[in-house]
Amino acid sequence: MKWGIIGAGRIAHRFASSLKHVEGCTLQAVSCRTLQKAEIFQKEHHALKAYGSFDAIVNDPHV
């Protein structure tokens, strides 16, 4: 299952960390209000994509 996370707060970090332990799950994308924050989150949690807007992740057909 491919997941996308909107926002990079404490709960998002906890959720992304938990996904690493679930077989068959991929953190496909993360979005934040700024691309810089999304890229930091992406690197920390090994997401495949980072977006600087919430619309972008909602419109990603792979999420």
Biotite code that builds the C-alpha atoms (Angstrom):
import biotite.structure as struc

atoms = struc.array([
    struc.Atom([0.000, 0.000, 0.000], chain_id="A", res_id=1, res_name="MET", atom_name="CA", element="C"),
    struc.Atom([1.315, 3.430, -0.920], chain_id="A", res_id=2, res_name="LYS", atom_name="CA", element="C"),
    struc.Atom([0.890, 6.217, 1.635], chain_id="A", res_id=3, res_name="TRP", atom_name="CA", element="C"),
    struc.Atom([1.047, 9.978, 1.429], chain_id="A", res_id=4, res_name="GLY", atom_name="CA", element="C"),
    struc.Atom([1.404, 12.206, 4.468], chain_id="A", res_id=5, res_name="ILE", atom_name="CA", element="C"),
    struc.Atom([0.145, 15.772, 4.579], chain_id="A", res_id=6, res_name="ILE", atom_name="CA", element="C"),
    struc.Atom([2.091, 17.873, 7.063], chain_id="A", res_id=7, res_name="GLY", atom_name="CA", element="C"),
    struc.Atom([5.237, 17.142, 9.022], chain_id="A", res_id=8, res_name="ALA", atom_name="CA", element="C"),
    struc.Atom([4.218, 17.485, 12.627], chain_id="A", res_id=9, res_name="GLY", atom_name="CA", element="C"),
    struc.Atom([4.822, 15.144, 15.530], chain_id="A", res_id=10, res_name="ARG", atom_name="CA", element="C"),
    struc.Atom([2.042, 12.718, 14.587], chain_id="A", res_id=11, res_name="ILE", atom_name="CA", element="C"),
    struc.Atom([3.247, 12.578, 10.971], chain_id="A", res_id=12, res_name="ALA", atom_name="CA", element="C"),
    struc.Atom([6.758, 11.676, 12.145], chain_id="A", res_id=13, res_name="HIS", atom_name="CA", element="C"),
    struc.Atom([5.410, 8.952, 14.416], chain_id="A", res_id=14, res_name="ARG", atom_name="CA", element="C"),
    struc.Atom([3.228, 7.548, 11.641], chain_id="A", res_id=15, res_name="PHE", atom_name="CA", element="C"),
    struc.Atom([6.084, 7.546, 9.110], chain_id="A", res_id=16, res_name="ALA", atom_name="CA", element="C"),
    struc.Atom([8.367, 5.792, 11.597], chain_id="A", res_id=17, res_name="SER", atom_name="CA", element="C"),
    struc.Atom([5.712, 3.140, 12.175], chain_id="A", res_id=18, res_name="SER", atom_name="CA", element="C"),
    struc.Atom([5.295, 2.490, 8.451], chain_id="A", res_id=19, res_name="LEU", atom_name="CA", element="C"),
    struc.Atom([8.852, 1.161, 8.325], chain_id="A", res_id=20, res_name="LYS", atom_name="CA", element="C"),
    struc.Atom([7.680, -1.831, 10.344], chain_id="A", res_id=21, res_name="HIS", atom_name="CA", element="C"),
    struc.Atom([4.656, -2.711, 8.202], chain_id="A", res_id=22, res_name="VAL", atom_name="CA", element="C"),
    struc.Atom([5.296, -5.127, 5.376], chain_id="A", res_id=23, res_name="GLU", atom_name="CA", element="C"),
    struc.Atom([4.025, -4.009, 1.989], chain_id="A", res_id=24, res_name="GLY", atom_name="CA", element="C"),
    struc.Atom([3.741, -0.316, 2.856], chain_id="A", res_id=25, res_name="CYS", atom_name="CA", element="C"),
    struc.Atom([5.627, 2.461, 1.107], chain_id="A", res_id=26, res_name="THR", atom_name="CA", element="C"),
    struc.Atom([5.823, 6.113, 2.034], chain_id="A", res_id=27, res_name="LEU", atom_name="CA", element="C"),
    struc.Atom([5.145, 7.399, -1.450], chain_id="A", res_id=28, res_name="GLN", atom_name="CA", element="C"),
    struc.Atom([5.027, 11.114, -0.740], chain_id="A", res_id=29, res_name="ALA", atom_name="CA", element="C"),
    struc.Atom([4.957, 13.858, 1.855], chain_id="A", res_id=30, res_name="VAL", atom_name="CA", element="C"),
    struc.Atom([3.720, 17.408, 1.530], chain_id="A", res_id=31, res_name="SER", atom_name="CA", element="C"),
    struc.Atom([4.252, 20.487, 3.670], chain_id="A", res_id=32, res_name="CYS", atom_name="CA", element="C"),
    struc.Atom([3.572, 24.165, 3.316], chain_id="A", res_id=33, res_name="ARG", atom_name="CA", element="C"),
    struc.Atom([7.112, 24.598, 2.052], chain_id="A", res_id=34, res_name="THR", atom_name="CA", element="C"),
    struc.Atom([9.132, 22.298, -0.173], chain_id="A", res_id=35, res_name="LEU", atom_name="CA", element="C"),
    struc.Atom([12.135, 22.669, 2.120], chain_id="A", res_id=36, res_name="GLN", atom_name="CA", element="C"),
    struc.Atom([10.249, 21.147, 5.082], chain_id="A", res_id=37, res_name="LYS", atom_name="CA", element="C"),
    struc.Atom([8.892, 18.381, 2.880], chain_id="A", res_id=38, res_name="ALA", atom_name="CA", element="C"),
    struc.Atom([12.377, 17.517, 1.630], chain_id="A", res_id=39, res_name="GLU", atom_name="CA", element="C"),
    struc.Atom([13.740, 17.327, 5.181], chain_id="A", res_id=40, res_name="ILE", atom_name="CA", element="C"),
    struc.Atom([10.910, 14.967, 6.131], chain_id="A", res_id=41, res_name="PHE", atom_name="CA", element="C"),
    struc.Atom([11.467, 12.999, 2.923], chain_id="A", res_id=42, res_name="GLN", atom_name="CA", element="C"),
    struc.Atom([15.126, 12.390, 3.722], chain_id="A", res_id=43, res_name="LYS", atom_name="CA", element="C"),
    struc.Atom([14.453, 11.451, 7.332], chain_id="A", res_id=44, res_name="GLU", atom_name="CA", element="C"),
    struc.Atom([11.711, 8.948, 6.502], chain_id="A", res_id=45, res_name="HIS", atom_name="CA", element="C"),
    struc.Atom([12.795, 7.836, 3.007], chain_id="A", res_id=46, res_name="HIS", atom_name="CA", element="C"),
    struc.Atom([9.691, 9.042, 1.197], chain_id="A", res_id=47, res_name="ALA", atom_name="CA", element="C"),
    struc.Atom([9.840, 8.729, -2.561], chain_id="A", res_id=48, res_name="LEU", atom_name="CA", element="C"),
    struc.Atom([8.520, 12.240, -3.298], chain_id="A", res_id=49, res_name="LYS", atom_name="CA", element="C"),
    struc.Atom([8.260, 15.593, -1.549], chain_id="A", res_id=50, res_name="ALA", atom_name="CA", element="C"),
    struc.Atom([5.775, 18.333, -2.369], chain_id="A", res_id=51, res_name="TYR", atom_name="CA", element="C"),
    struc.Atom([5.608, 21.949, -1.273], chain_id="A", res_id=52, res_name="GLY", atom_name="CA", element="C"),
    struc.Atom([1.821, 22.110, -1.497], chain_id="A", res_id=53, res_name="SER", atom_name="CA", element="C"),
    struc.Atom([-1.078, 20.051, -0.270], chain_id="A", res_id=54, res_name="PHE", atom_name="CA", element="C"),
    struc.Atom([-2.795, 20.107, -3.682], chain_id="A", res_id=55, res_name="ASP", atom_name="CA", element="C"),
    struc.Atom([0.181, 18.394, -5.290], chain_id="A", res_id=56, res_name="ALA", atom_name="CA", element="C"),
    struc.Atom([0.034, 15.321, -3.082], chain_id="A", res_id=57, res_name="ILE", atom_name="CA", element="C"),
    struc.Atom([-3.741, 15.072, -3.377], chain_id="A", res_id=58, res_name="VAL", atom_name="CA", element="C"),
    struc.Atom([-3.419, 15.099, -7.165], chain_id="A", res_id=59, res_name="ASN", atom_name="CA", element="C"),
    struc.Atom([-0.580, 12.544, -7.292], chain_id="A", res_id=60, res_name="ASP", atom_name="CA", element="C"),
    struc.Atom([-2.081, 9.414, -8.901], chain_id="A", res_id=61, res_name="PRO", atom_name="CA", element="C"),
    struc.Atom([0.532, 7.202, -7.194], chain_id="A", res_id=62, res_name="HIS", atom_name="CA", element="C"),
    struc.Atom([-0.603, 8.032, -3.672], chain_id="A", res_id=63, res_name="VAL", atom_name="CA", element="C"),
])
